[in-house]
Amino acid sequence: MLIQEFKRHFFSELSNLYPETEIQSFFTILVEFKLHLSRIQLALEHNFELDNDDLDFLQNALLKLKNQIPVQYIVGETAFYGLLFKVDKNVLIPRPETEELVEWIIQNNTNSNSLKILDIGTGSGCIAISLAKNLPNATVSAIDISVEALNVAKNNAEFNQVTVEFVQADILTLEKLSTNFDIIVSNPPYVREMEKMQMQQNVLSNEPHIALFVNDENPLLFYDKIAELAKKHLTENGILYFEINQYLGAETVDLLKSKGFKNVELKKDIYGVDRMVKCE
């Protein structure tokens, strides 16, 4: 089968499930992964013939997409801040808005000679590893409750050739940290149960709920606990960074101020919603 024939079939089969732009993105990702063809090469090679192995892969991927499995889990990898990360059902798929959080930290600390950084709730390791890669003078540690997630993160650190100390711990029951840090960063669970109806089904059905959701009655649970630990374990002039729930920006700022943090800064993401906070 010619690849253009399969492309028409691919779009037709998914047209009732996803927007056309998203279908195009899926197709590009799958073709680049399996056939090593860029979108431009694909446009030029109308008569590219799919062999049986390629066709089997693409047909299987199409079936998984029809069953709402994220394309990143199908290929087992995704790009984040210019790096490649392996992902599976044990970790959240890194988001573009989290790249903005990483960029903010790097911009604020490019000229620092030595830093000790802690990433709480590391998941795939995308924040910790990106910081280690781009702040070579930093010593980076990362915590997660999930052993399976930490195994993914360790593989990603090795793949991206950085050193990160990974620790398995439940941050909600942790009494203290092993040492003090210049930067503590976290993208903790922050989606309230009431917000599930706004989420795509492929996220709800596949990504780990332990990394996504919090109780409606106490949505800032993780921020409260991490802020308490940060008060004890940030160095003088140390900085705390959070990714936050876009609907709870003011509440998060008030929480941090109530705990004595200063210079609390709320920052919007590329979509114009409250997404990040930093404070001293």
C-alpha positions as CSV (number, residue, x, y, z in Angstrom):
1,M,0.0,0.0,0.0
2,L,1.2,3.5,-0.8
3,I,1.6,5.8,2.2
4,Q,-0.8,8.3,0.8
5,E,-3.5,5.7,0.5
6,F,-3.0,4.7,4.1
7,K,-3.0,8.4,5.1
8,R,-6.5,8.9,3.6
9,H,-7.7,5.8,5.5
10,F,-6.0,7.0,8.7
11,F,-7.8,10.4,8.5
12,S,-11.1,8.8,7.6
13,E,-11.1,6.4,10.5
14,L,-10.2,9.1,13.1
15,S,-12.3,11.9,11.8
16,N,-15.1,11.4,14.2
17,L,-12.8,11.2,17.2
18,Y,-10.2,13.9,16.9
19,P,-9.8,17.4,15.2
20,E,-8.0,17.3,11.9
21,T,-5.0,19.1,13.2
22,E,-4.6,16.5,15.9
23,I,-4.9,13.6,13.4
24,Q,-2.2,15.2,11.3
25,S,0.0,15.5,14.4
26,F,-0.6,11.8,15.2
27,F,0.3,10.8,11.6
28,T,3.5,12.8,11.6
29,I,4.6,11.4,14.9
30,L,4.0,7.8,13.8
31,V,5.7,8.2,10.4
32,E,8.7,10.0,11.8
33,F,9.0,7.3,14.5
34,K,8.6,4.2,12.3
35,L,9.7,5.3,8.9
36,H,12.1,8.1,9.8
37,L,10.4,10.4,7.3
38,S,9.8,14.1,8.2
39,R,6.6,15.8,7.2
40,I,8.4,17.5,4.3
41,Q,9.9,14.2,3.0
42,L,6.5,12.6,3.3
43,A,4.9,15.4,1.2
44,L,7.6,14.9,-1.5
45,E,7.4,11.1,-1.6
46,H,3.8,10.4,-2.6
47,N,4.7,7.0,-4.0
48,F,6.4,5.7,-0.9
49,E,5.5,2.0,-0.5
50,L,4.8,0.6,2.9
51,D,6.2,-2.8,3.6
52,N,4.3,-5.3,5.7
53,D,6.1,-4.4,8.9
54,D,5.4,-0.7,8.5
55,L,1.8,-1.3,7.6
56,D,1.3,-3.6,10.6
57,F,2.7,-1.0,12.9
58,L,0.6,1.8,11.5
59,Q,-2.6,-0.3,11.5
60,N,-2.0,-1.3,15.1
61,A,-1.3,2.3,16.0
62,L,-4.6,3.4,14.3
63,L,-6.5,0.8,16.4
64,K,-4.9,2.1,19.6
65,L,-5.8,5.7,18.7
66,K,-9.4,4.7,18.0
67,N,-9.3,3.3,21.6
68,Q,-8.2,6.6,22.9
69,I,-4.6,5.5,23.8
70,P,-2.3,8.6,23.6
71,V,0.1,8.5,20.6
72,Q,3.1,9.2,23.0
73,Y,2.4,5.9,24.7
74,I,2.0,4.1,21.4
75,V,5.5,5.2,20.3
76,G,6.9,5.1,23.9
77,E,8.5,8.5,23.7
78,T,8.0,12.2,23.5
79,A,10.0,15.4,23.1
80,F,10.3,17.8,26.0
81,Y,12.5,20.9,26.1
82,G,14.6,19.7,23.2
83,L,15.2,16.3,24.7
84,L,13.7,12.9,24.1
85,F,11.9,11.1,27.0
86,K,10.6,7.6,27.2
87,V,7.1,7.4,28.5
88,D,4.6,4.7,29.5
89,K,1.4,4.3,31.5
90,N,3.3,4.8,34.7
91,V,4.1,8.5,34.0
92,L,2.3,11.6,32.8
93,I,3.1,12.7,29.3
94,P,5.1,15.9,29.7
95,R,3.1,19.1,28.7
96,P,4.3,22.2,26.8
97,E,3.3,24.4,29.8
98,T,5.8,22.5,32.0
99,E,8.5,23.4,29.4
100,E,7.7,27.0,30.3
101,L,8.3,26.3,34.0
102,V,11.7,24.7,33.1
103,E,12.5,27.7,30.9
104,W,11.6,30.1,33.7
105,I,14.0,28.3,36.1
106,I,16.8,28.2,33.6
107,Q,16.5,31.9,32.7
108,N,16.6,32.9,36.4
109,N,19.6,30.7,37.2
110,T,21.8,30.6,34.0
111,N,24.7,32.5,35.7
112,S,24.6,30.6,39.0
113,N,27.9,28.8,39.7
114,S,26.5,26.0,41.8
115,L,23.0,25.0,42.7
116,K,21.3,22.2,44.6
117,I,17.9,21.5,43.0
118,L,15.1,19.2,44.2
119,D,12.2,18.2,41.9
120,I,9.2,16.8,43.9
121,G,6.9,14.4,42.0
122,T,9.3,13.9,39.1
123,G,7.3,11.3,37.1
124,S,9.2,10.8,33.8
125,G,12.0,13.0,35.2
126,C,11.4,15.7,32.5
127,I,11.9,18.7,34.9
128,A,14.8,17.3,36.8
129,I,16.6,16.0,33.7
130,S,16.0,19.1,31.6
131,L,17.4,21.3,34.5
132,A,20.4,19.0,34.9
133,K,21.1,19.2,31.1
134,N,20.8,22.9,30.9
135,L,22.3,23.9,34.3
136,P,25.5,21.9,34.2
137,N,26.8,23.4,37.5
138,A,23.7,22.2,39.3
139,T,23.3,19.1,41.5
140,V,19.8,17.7,40.9
141,S,17.7,15.4,43.0
142,A,14.2,14.1,42.4
143,I,11.5,12.4,44.5
144,D,8.5,10.4,43.5
145,I,6.1,8.0,45.3
146,S,6.0,5.6,42.4
147,V,8.8,3.0,42.0
148,E,7.6,2.4,38.4
149,A,7.8,6.1,37.6
150,L,11.3,6.3,39.1
151,N,12.4,3.5,36.9
152,V,11.2,5.4,33.8
153,A,13.0,8.6,35.1
154,K,16.2,6.7,35.8
155,N,16.2,5.4,32.2
156,N,15.6,8.9,30.9
157,A,18.5,10.3,32.9
158,E,20.8,7.7,31.5
159,F,19.5,8.2,28.0
160,N,20.0,11.9,28.2
161,Q,23.4,11.5,29.8
162,V,22.8,13.4,33.0
163,T,23.2,12.6,36.7
164,V,20.1,12.9,38.9
165,E,19.7,11.4,42.4
166,F,16.3,9.7,42.5
167,V,14.5,9.0,45.8
168,Q,11.3,7.0,46.4
169,A,9.2,8.8,49.0
170,D,5.6,9.9,49.7
171,I,5.9,13.6,50.0
172,L,2.8,13.8,52.1
173,T,4.2,11.8,54.9
174,L,7.8,13.0,54.7
175,E,8.9,14.7,57.9
176,K,12.1,16.3,56.4
177,L,14.4,16.4,53.4
178,S,17.9,14.9,53.3
179,T,19.6,18.3,52.9
180,N,18.9,22.0,52.0
181,F,18.3,23.2,48.5
182,D,18.7,26.4,46.5
183,I,15.7,25.5,44.4
184,I,12.7,23.3,45.1
185,V,10.4,22.8,42.1
186,S,7.2,20.7,41.8
187,N,4.4,20.0,39.4
188,P,2.2,18.1,41.8
189,P,-1.3,16.6,41.3
190,Y,-3.6,19.6,41.1
191,V,-6.7,18.7,39.0
192,R,-9.8,18.6,41.1
193,E,-12.3,15.8,40.7
194,M,-14.9,18.3,39.6
195,E,-12.6,19.2,36.6
196,K,-12.6,15.6,35.1
197,M,-15.4,16.5,32.8
198,Q,-13.2,19.1,31.1
199,M,-10.5,16.5,30.3
200,Q,-10.0,14.5,27.2
201,Q,-10.9,10.8,27.4
202,N,-7.5,9.6,26.3
203,V,-6.0,11.3,29.4
204,L,-8.6,10.0,31.8
205,S,-8.4,6.5,30.5
206,N,-4.6,6.1,30.3
207,E,-2.5,8.6,32.4
208,P,-1.9,7.8,36.1
209,H,-4.6,9.3,38.2
210,I,-2.2,9.5,41.2
211,A,-0.2,12.1,39.4
212,L,-3.2,14.1,38.3
213,F,-6.1,14.4,40.7
214,V,-6.7,15.9,44.2
215,N,-9.8,16.0,46.4
216,D,-12.2,18.9,45.7
217,E,-12.2,19.7,49.4
218,N,-8.5,20.1,49.7
219,P,-7.0,20.9,46.3
220,L,-3.9,22.6,47.6
221,L,-2.9,19.7,49.8
222,F,0.4,19.1,48.0
223,Y,1.3,22.8,47.8
224,D,0.7,23.2,51.5
225,K,3.0,20.2,52.4
226,I,5.7,21.1,49.9
227,A,5.7,24.7,51.1
228,E,6.2,23.5,54.7
229,L,9.2,21.4,53.7
230,A,10.5,24.3,51.6
231,K,10.4,26.6,54.6
232,K,12.7,24.2,56.5
233,H,15.0,23.2,53.6
234,L,15.4,26.1,51.3
235,T,18.8,27.9,51.6
236,E,18.9,31.6,52.3
237,N,17.4,33.3,49.2
238,G,16.3,29.9,48.0
239,I,13.4,29.8,45.6
240,L,10.3,27.6,45.4
241,Y,8.7,27.0,41.9
242,F,5.3,25.4,41.3
243,E,3.2,24.5,38.3
244,I,-0.4,25.2,39.4
245,N,-4.0,24.7,38.7
246,Q,-5.1,27.6,36.4
247,Y,-8.3,28.2,38.4
248,L,-6.5,28.4,41.8
249,G,-3.8,31.0,41.1
250,A,-5.0,33.5,43.7
251,E,-5.5,30.8,46.3
252,T,-2.0,29.4,45.8
253,V,-0.5,32.8,46.1
254,D,-2.4,33.4,49.3
255,L,-1.3,30.1,50.7
256,L,2.4,30.9,50.1
257,K,2.1,34.4,51.5
258,S,0.4,33.0,54.6
259,K,3.4,30.7,55.2
260,G,5.8,33.7,55.1
261,F,7.1,33.4,51.6
262,K,8.0,36.7,49.9
263,N,8.2,38.1,46.4
264,V,5.5,35.7,45.3
265,E,5.1,35.9,41.5
266,L,2.2,34.4,39.6
267,K,3.0,33.8,35.9
268,K,0.7,33.0,32.9
269,D,1.5,30.3,30.3
270,I,1.4,30.7,26.5
271,Y,-2.4,30.1,26.6
272,G,-2.8,33.1,28.9
273,V,-3.9,31.3,32.0
274,D,-2.3,31.3,35.5
275,R,0.2,28.3,35.4
276,M,3.3,29.0,37.5
277,V,4.3,30.5,40.8
278,K,7.7,31.3,42.2
279,C,8.5,32.7,45.7
280,E,11.4,33.2,48.0
